[in-house]
Amino acid sequence: MKELHARVLLLAAQRNADGRRDRRSTARNPDRRRLFLPLRPGRVRSGRRHPARADRYHRPARQDPYLHPADHERRHHGHPLPVDTHGHRPELRPDRRRQRVHCQTRPGLGVRDHVPRGDLKQHHCQLRLHPERRGDHPYQPRRGHPVGRSGRLHHLHRPHRAAGYPVIGLRYGTQEYLEQWIQMFATLLQRQERGQQILQRMHETIVSLEAFAAERDSSPTVLFLRSAGDSGYNAGMSSSRGYMNTWMTLCGATNIGADIDYSTSNATSVEQLLAWDPEIIFVSSMTALTPAELYADSALSELRAVKNHKVYAVPSGGFWWDPPSAESHLTMMWAAQIAYPDAATYDLREQMRDNYDFLYGYSLSEDEIDQILRFDDNAEAQGYDQFSR
């Protein structure tokens, strides 16, 4: 203890000679200063000047949440950390900026890879791997995808991967991605034939609507709206990056909000909605927004869709009909009959009965079909009686 006390006093004297001060104010207590004592090879600890409490010098340092626990021990004892995929030590970047380093362990191999945040593309699943390691694959995340760039899903899936469960990342926004989902799930469940039957029904609907669109001379303008947080309207999901663009335009209609940035919550200004002035508005089934609220909003009273009562609440059945699902081909038929009520000749009620029996083994009643089609919310919508019994 006497040696430690002497060492502390000697370092304090050296510190005073340098004239360095702690961040805390020393006006009232000039002796309050910070001492840096090397405790282990390659490590430096900080503590207050109090020789009677030497254990304070041995407090564990705050751990970096982006390093594996085993690497904390390596760094703690002065051993070098493994290099990342670019040949750099994670804490010695050429640009010297603080960067997050994600650590991943391949199950069964005992290999730990330090991957920079921007290169985080490997998930413990054969369907999403870094091309430099396993070769290119059609399910590789695109640049700018939340999994490939920001790593948010990486944090959400970390407990599952740590427990040894493989993780599959799904890409969203197009009919092609939806079909990839169905193929993936059919393969996982070893029901490939069932998956092909579902896809066949979708393809038949798509082919018929593409032929229908080719014969149309007019193209009504459409827009998809939903609630924007606590107030306002969000048109961000009308973007061409959203799946709603697929079923709104397949029949030949024009999505007037296709060029907007994709967003699920940002409010779209009333001025922008008035500038677009869509002929038809589809209201999402995923939020509490209803056509009645748009009709009652005086700021939107000049919109053609509002004046002509062409605001339609999207149905909701086994799943919401706006996002992609096994019922999406029913949404395509429904939207075609909304956009072209005199030309589209689908018997939607019969199609719903047939598809629900095929998908779920369930027989829909007439009242249940009315509920799915949201007749209460669409009571004021022009031409909606075409779906009545």
Secondary structure, 3 states (H helix, E strand, C coil): CHHHHHHHHHHHHHHHHHCCCCCCCCCCCCCCCEEEECCCCCCCEEEECCHHHHHHHHCCCCCCCCCCHHHHHHHHCCCCCCCECCCCCCCCCCCCCCCCEEEEECCCCCCEEEEEHHHCCCCCCCCCCCHHHHCCCCCCCCCCCCCCCCCHHHHHHHHHHHCCCCCCCCCCCCHHHHHHHHHHHHHHCCCHHHHHHHHHHHHHHHHHHHHHHHCCCCCCEEEEEEECCCCCEECHHHCCCCCHHHHHHCCCCEECCCCCCCCCCCCECHHHHHHHCCCEEEECCCCCCCHHHHHHCHHHCCCHHHHCCCEEECCECCCECCCCCCCHHHHHHHHHHHHCCCCCCCCHHHHHHHHHHHHHCCCCCHHHHHHHCCCCCCCCCCCHHHHCC
